Amino acid sequence: MYRPLICLMTLFFAGCGIIDSEQLFRKSVDPLQAERQALFDQPYIDPLTNYLIEHQGDPERASILPEIRQQRDLRCQAVAEEYAEEPAIRAVLERYNLGYGYSCPEQVAEFAKRVNQQRARQKAVPEPVAQPRPPEQTTPGENVTPTETAVTIVDEPQIADQLLSDCYLLTSIRNYSTARKACREPADQGDLRSQVNMARIAFVLEDYNDALRWARKAAPASGEAALLLGYMYARGKGVGQNMDQAVHWFNESAKLGNKDAQAAIDQYR
């Protein structure tokens, strides 16, 4: 008489075991953790930033967003430590901003302060006064070669230099409304970094028509602008959705050396 009861108990406990195993299996392949791990496994910073922006305020991803943000900040800090060893000059700042201004604006802004302080110190030191060269002595009948004319290096006008500095710095710290004003003139004059900044700023401010205009202007020479243009075609922002054009600009971005272009190609192909 106890045999049916024993069978029922056996099925009950076995069933619980099966359910627990299934739950553990589902947890082991949690899609959110898979997304997190995929982001951590790839070496770049911008995909982390893109994920944070895309899923900001998403309650379903609230458990992993702090970890992703922390990982992004750790990578930015590692890059900042590398650039701390670089000379504080404009060329390095432009390279730093071009590569990491999107994801690490605070660190780029700190480096920009170093550059501006260095320039201020250099301008505070008076230029040495050049002494006139004494006439060269020649012997009678010797052929005299005309003295080589010294090349005078004229610095860029201060207003243009200041606009560029403001454009790069304000975009880095995401003061977009002021940066947009600072970037417009150098962008109109053909400065590629300013054109890219104008496209980024307009896109963030959801002025997609202006973002499209600047992205198209800068994309042939800028991997970042080409990537942005590809995203605009892929998502139909400011232009009709066109996946062929999106993939074309992702490929162009990759050719120009943008490290995030391949991830976009894999996502949308």
C-alpha positions in Angstrom: 0.0 0.0 0.0 2.9 2.3 0.5 4.4 1.7 -3.0 2.2 4.3 -4.8 3.0 6.9 -2.1 6.7 6.2 -2.5 6.4 6.5 -6.3 4.6 9.9 -5.9 7.3 11.1 -3.5 10.0 10.0 -5.9 8.4 11.8 -8.8 7.9 14.9 -6.7 11.5 15.2 -5.6 12.8 14.2 -9.0 10.5 16.8 -10.6 11.9 19.4 -8.3 15.4 18.4 -9.2 14.5 18.7 -12.9 13.0 22.2 -12.3 16.0 23.3 -10.4 18.4 22.1 -13.1 16.4 23.9 -15.7 16.4 27.1 -13.7 20.2 26.8 -13.2 20.6 26.3 -17.0 18.5 29.3 -17.8 20.6 31.4 -15.4 23.8 30.1 -16.9 22.8 31.5 -20.3 21.2 34.7 -19.1 21.1 36.9 -22.2 22.0 40.0 -20.1 25.1 38.4 -18.7 26.0 37.2 -22.2 25.7 40.9 -23.5 27.8 42.0 -20.6 30.5 39.4 -21.2 30.6 40.1 -24.9 31.3 43.8 -24.2 34.0 42.9 -21.6 35.7 40.5 -24.0 36.1 43.0 -26.8 39.0 45.5 -26.3 37.5 48.8 -27.3 35.8 51.5 -25.2 33.2 53.0 -27.6 31.0 49.9 -27.6 30.6 50.2 -23.9 29.6 53.9 -24.2 27.2 53.0 -27.0 25.6 50.4 -24.9 25.2 52.7 -21.9 23.6 55.4 -24.1 21.3 53.0 -25.8 20.0 51.4 -22.6 20.1 54.3 -20.3 17.2 54.1 -17.9 16.3 50.5 -19.0 15.0 48.8 -15.9 15.7 45.3 -17.4 19.4 46.1 -17.6 19.7 48.0 -14.4 21.7 45.1 -12.9 24.5 45.2 -15.4 24.7 48.9 -16.4 26.8 49.9 -13.3 29.3 47.1 -14.1 29.6 48.3 -17.7 30.0 51.9 -16.7 32.7 50.9 -14.2 34.5 48.9 -16.9 34.3 51.9 -19.3 35.7 54.2 -16.7 38.6 51.8 -15.9 39.5 51.6 -19.6 39.4 55.4 -19.9 41.7 55.7 -16.8 44.2 53.3 -18.3 44.3 55.3 -21.5 44.7 58.5 -19.5 47.7 57.0 -17.7 49.3 56.3 -21.1 48.7 59.8 -22.3 50.1 61.2 -19.1 53.5 60.2 -20.5 52.9 62.1 -23.7 54.0 65.7 -24.3 51.3 68.3 -23.6 51.1 69.7 -27.2 48.2 70.3 -29.5 49.0 67.4 -31.9 48.8 64.9 -29.1 45.6 66.5 -27.8 44.0 66.2 -31.3 45.0 62.5 -31.5 43.7 61.9 -28.0 40.4 63.6 -28.7 40.0 61.9 -32.0 40.5 58.4 -30.5 38.8 58.8 -27.1 36.9 62.1 -26.9 33.6 60.3 -27.4 33.9 57.8 -24.5 36.5 59.5 -22.2 35.6 63.3 -22.3 36.7 64.0 -18.8 40.1 62.5 -19.3 40.6 64.3 -22.6 39.5 67.6 -20.9 42.2 67.1 -18.3 44.8 66.7 -21.0 43.5 69.8 -22.8 44.0 71.8 -19.6 47.6 70.6 -19.5 48.0 71.7 -23.1 46.5 75.2 -22.5 48.7 75.6 -19.3 51.8 74.7 -21.3 50.9 77.1 -24.1 50.3 79.9 -21.5 53.8 79.2 -19.9 55.4 79.3 -23.3 53.8 82.7 -24.2 54.9 84.1 -20.9 58.6 83.6 -21.8 59.8 86.5 -23.9 61.1 85.5 -27.4 64.9 86.0 -27.7 65.9 88.9 -29.9 67.7 87.8 -33.0 71.1 89.6 -33.5 72.0 90.8 -36.9 74.4 88.6 -38.7 77.8 90.3 -39.4 78.7 90.5 -43.1 80.7 87.6 -44.3 84.3 88.3 -45.2 85.3 87.5 -48.8 88.6 87.7 -50.6 88.9 89.8 -53.8 87.6 87.9 -56.9 85.8 85.3 -54.8 82.3 84.5 -56.0 79.8 85.5 -53.3 76.7 83.3 -52.8 73.6 85.3 -51.9 72.7 85.0 -48.2 69.9 82.5 -47.7 66.7 84.3 -46.7 65.4 83.3 -43.2 62.0 81.8 -43.1 59.6 83.6 -40.8 57.1 81.4 -39.1 53.8 83.2 -38.5 51.6 81.7 -35.8 47.9 81.3 -36.5 45.7 84.1 -35.4 44.9 83.9 -31.7 41.1 83.9 -32.4 41.3 80.9 -34.6 43.6 79.1 -32.2 41.2 79.8 -29.3 38.2 78.7 -31.3 39.8 75.3 -32.0 40.8 74.9 -28.4 37.3 75.7 -27.2 35.7 73.5 -29.8 37.8 70.4 -28.8 37.6 71.0 -25.1 33.9 71.9 -24.9 33.0 68.9 -27.0 35.1 66.6 -24.8 33.3 67.7 -21.7 29.9 67.5 -23.5 29.1 71.2 -23.1 27.4 70.8 -26.5 25.4 74.0 -26.8 28.5 76.1 -26.3 30.8 73.7 -28.2 28.4 74.0 -31.2 29.0 77.8 -31.4 32.8 77.4 -31.0 33.1 74.6 -33.6 31.0 76.3 -36.3 33.6 78.7 -37.7 36.6 76.3 -37.8 34.2 73.6 -39.3 33.2 76.1 -42.0 36.9 76.8 -42.6 37.5 73.1 -43.2 38.9 71.8 -39.9 38.1 68.1 -40.0 38.0 67.6 -36.2 35.5 70.5 -35.9 33.3 69.1 -38.6 33.2 65.7 -36.8 32.4 67.5 -33.6 29.6 69.4 -35.3 28.1 66.1 -36.6 28.3 64.5 -33.1 26.8 67.5 -31.3 23.9 67.8 -33.8 23.2 64.0 -33.5 23.2 64.1 -29.7 20.9 67.2 -29.8 18.6 65.3 -32.3 19.1 67.8 -35.0 19.5 65.0 -37.5 19.5 67.1 -40.6 22.5 69.1 -39.5 24.2 66.0 -38.2 23.7 64.4 -41.7 25.1 67.5 -43.4 28.3 67.6 -41.3 28.7 63.8 -41.3 28.6 63.7 -45.1 31.1 66.5 -45.3 33.6 64.8 -42.9 33.0 61.1 -43.7 35.4 60.8 -46.6 38.3 61.6 -44.4 37.1 60.7 -40.9 36.4 57.1 -39.7 34.3 58.5 -36.8 32.1 60.6 -39.1 31.8 57.6 -41.5 30.7 55.4 -38.6 28.1 58.0 -37.5 26.8 58.3 -41.1 26.5 54.6 -41.3 24.5 54.5 -38.0 22.2 57.2 -39.4 21.4 55.2 -42.5 21.0 52.0 -40.5 18.5 53.7 -38.1 16.8 56.1 -40.5 17.9 59.2 -38.5 17.8 62.3 -40.7 17.6 60.1 -43.9 15.6 57.2 -45.2 16.8 53.9 -43.8 19.2 52.3 -46.2 21.2 49.3 -45.1 23.3 49.2 -48.2 24.5 52.7 -47.5 24.9 51.9 -43.9 27.2 49.0 -44.6 29.1 51.0 -47.2 29.9 53.7 -44.6 30.8 51.1 -42.0 33.3 49.7 -44.4 34.6 53.1 -45.3 35.0 53.8 -41.5 37.0 50.5 -41.1 39.3 51.5 -44.0 39.9 54.8 -42.3 41.1 52.9 -39.2 38.0 53.2 -36.9 38.3 50.4 -34.4 34.5 50.2 -33.8 33.5 49.8 -37.5 33.9 46.0 -37.6 31.5 45.6 -34.7 28.9 47.7 -36.6 29.5 45.6 -39.7 28.9 42.4 -37.8 25.8 43.9 -36.2 24.0 45.1 -39.3 25.2 42.9 -42.1 
